[in-house]
C-alpha cells in the first residue's frame, strides 16, 4: 500500500455505503465487501465510516492512501456514511438517508479533517466521478463553509 502524503491532500471525499436504512453496516462489514471485490482491496477503502447512530469508526489508517475514488486516491481522504438507498415503487432509489446523528458526526469529522488538511476541498464522490450518485446529496455545497 502507498502512503498518503498530507501536504498533497486536495479533497475530503464524502461517500455513502449504498445500503438501506436499518441495514446493519459498519466498518468491518465494508472491509469484508472490499476484500472480496473482484479487484480485491487489501483492506477497507475508506478512512472513516459513520454508522446510522452517529458512531464514528476508523477504516483504513489515515497514513495510507484510500481506495475510494480511483485516480484521486493519492490526493484524498475518504469518509463514508452508512446508507444512501431506499426502496420505492418496487425499485431502488438513491437518496440522502443520513440520520441527524450522522449529520452531526459528519460535520464534526469534516471540521477535524479541514484543520488537519486546510488546503483540502470537501466534495462528494459524484463530484469527482460523474457517473455516481454517491453520496446522494450535494456535499460540496452543504459543507462549503467549513
Backbone torsions as a table, in degrees:
resi	resn	phi	psi	omega
1	UNK	NA	147.7	-179.3
2	UNK	-91.8	150.0	177.7
3	UNK	-82.0	147.3	175.9
4	UNK	-91.5	122.9	179.1
5	UNK	-89.4	111.2	-175.4
6	UNK	-52.3	-37.1	-178.0
7	UNK	-69.0	-15.1	-178.6
8	UNK	-100.3	-0.2	-178.6
9	UNK	-70.6	116.3	-179.9
10	UNK	-104.2	-21.7	-173.9
11	UNK	-136.7	142.9	165.2
12	UNK	-112.1	113.1	-169.5
13	UNK	-104.8	123.1	178.9
14	UNK	-93.3	132.6	-179.4
15	UNK	-126.7	166.2	165.9
16	UNK	-118.8	160.3	-178.0
17	UNK	-84.1	-3.7	-179.3
18	UNK	61.0	47.2	-180.0
19	UNK	-130.1	166.7	-176.9
20	UNK	-86.6	151.7	172.9
21	UNK	-57.2	138.5	179.7
22	UNK	86.4	-12.9	177.4
23	UNK	-73.1	129.2	-177.1
24	UNK	-75.9	102.4	-177.9
25	UNK	-131.7	137.4	175.2
26	UNK	-148.1	-176.1	-177.6
27	UNK	-60.1	-37.2	179.9
28	UNK	-64.4	-42.3	178.5
29	UNK	-60.4	-48.8	-179.0
30	UNK	-64.6	-37.6	176.2
31	UNK	-58.2	-44.4	177.6
32	UNK	-60.3	-46.6	179.3
33	UNK	-58.0	-47.4	-175.8
34	UNK	-67.2	-35.0	178.6
35	UNK	-71.4	-22.3	-177.4
36	UNK	-104.9	11.6	174.7
37	UNK	-66.9	158.6	175.3
38	UNK	-57.4	-34.5	177.0
39	UNK	-102.6	47.4	-170.5
40	UNK	-29.1	125.1	173.6
41	UNK	-81.8	158.4	177.1
42	UNK	-75.5	-23.3	177.7
43	UNK	-164.6	177.0	178.8
44	UNK	-46.6	142.0	-177.1
45	UNK	-82.8	-24.8	-177.9
46	UNK	-88.2	152.4	176.5
47	UNK	-83.6	-29.9	-178.5
48	UNK	-141.4	148.2	176.4
49	UNK	-131.4	136.0	177.9
50	UNK	-116.9	114.7	-178.8
51	UNK	-73.8	167.8	-177.6
52	UNK	-56.6	-33.6	-178.5
53	UNK	-82.0	2.7	178.7
54	UNK	91.4	-1.7	178.9
55	UNK	-66.8	130.4	178.6
56	UNK	-92.6	129.7	177.3
57	UNK	-122.1	143.3	176.0
58	UNK	-76.0	141.0	174.1
59	UNK	-110.7	-123.6	177.4
60	UNK	-65.5	136.9	178.6
61	UNK	-56.2	142.1	-174.5
62	UNK	-64.7	-18.1	179.1
63	UNK	-82.5	-5.9	174.6
64	UNK	-103.3	146.4	171.8
65	UNK	-61.2	143.6	176.8
66	UNK	-77.9	179.6	174.4
67	UNK	-137.5	72.7	-171.5
68	UNK	-140.9	-13.6	-177.7
69	UNK	-153.3	49.5	172.1
70	UNK	48.3	-121.8	-173.0
71	UNK	-66.7	-8.0	179.3
72	UNK	-97.0	1.2	-177.4
73	UNK	-57.7	-34.9	-176.5
74	UNK	-75.1	-10.7	-177.4
75	UNK	-128.7	26.7	-176.3
76	UNK	-148.4	161.3	173.5
77	UNK	-116.9	135.9	-177.1
78	UNK	-106.7	127.8	178.5
79	UNK	-121.6	131.7	-177.5
80	UNK	-126.8	129.2	170.0
81	UNK	-99.4	145.2	-179.8
82	UNK	-79.0	120.4	-179.3
83	UNK	139.6	-159.6	175.6
84	UNK	112.2	-4.2	179.2
85	UNK	-141.2	151.2	178.2
86	UNK	-138.1	162.4	170.4
87	UNK	-99.8	131.9	178.3
88	UNK	-149.1	132.0	-179.9
89	UNK	51.3	39.0	176.2
90	UNK	77.6	4.8	-179.7
91	UNK	-132.3	172.8	179.2
92	UNK	-85.1	134.3	175.2
93	UNK	-122.4	126.8	176.8
94	UNK	-87.6	120.6	-173.4
95	UNK	-153.0	162.5	178.4
96	UNK	-72.0	110.0	179.5
97	UNK	-111.2	15.7	-177.6
98	UNK	-58.4	135.5	172.9
99	UNK	-81.8	165.5	177.0
100	UNK	-60.0	-37.7	178.3
101	UNK	-63.4	-39.7	177.5
102	UNK	-66.9	-40.9	179.3
103	UNK	-60.8	-43.9	179.2
104	UNK	-63.8	-44.9	-177.7
105	UNK	-67.6	-37.0	176.5
106	UNK	-59.8	-46.8	179.7
107	UNK	-62.1	-44.1	178.7
108	UNK	-59.8	-48.2	-179.3
109	UNK	-65.7	-43.9	-178.9
110	UNK	-64.9	-36.4	175.5
111	UNK	-63.4	-43.1	176.4
112	UNK	-59.7	-47.2	-178.1
113	UNK	-66.6	-35.2	177.4
114	UNK	-66.1	-33.2	176.0
115	UNK	-69.4	-38.3	-179.6
116	UNK	-73.5	-35.9	-178.5
117	UNK	-128.5	70.8	-173.4
118	UNK	-62.0	-22.4	179.8
119	UNK	-81.1	-10.3	-174.1
120	UNK	-81.2	143.9	175.7
121	UNK	-99.7	136.6	176.7
122	UNK	-86.6	125.2	-178.4
123	UNK	-138.3	166.0	171.2
124	UNK	-93.6	159.0	177.7
125	UNK	-51.6	-42.5	-177.2
126	UNK	-64.8	-19.4	177.8
127	UNK	-73.4	-23.8	179.8
128	UNK	-105.9	-21.0	178.4
129	UNK	-130.6	92.3	-168.8
130	UNK	-66.3	-7.1	176.5
131	UNK	-88.2	1.1	-175.6
132	UNK	-105.0	153.3	172.0
133	UNK	-95.5	-20.5	-176.0
134	UNK	-58.4	132.1	11.9
135	UNK	-95.3	17.7	175.7
136	UNK	75.3	21.5	169.7
137	UNK	-160.8	170.6	-176.4
138	UNK	-89.4	83.5	-178.3
139	UNK	-63.2	-38.6	-178.8
140	UNK	-57.7	-46.7	179.5
141	UNK	-71.6	-43.3	-175.8
142	UNK	-62.4	-34.2	-175.7
143	UNK	-108.1	16.4	-175.8
144	UNK	-63.1	-22.6	-178.6
145	UNK	-92.2	-1.4	-179.0
146	UNK	-79.6	NA	NA
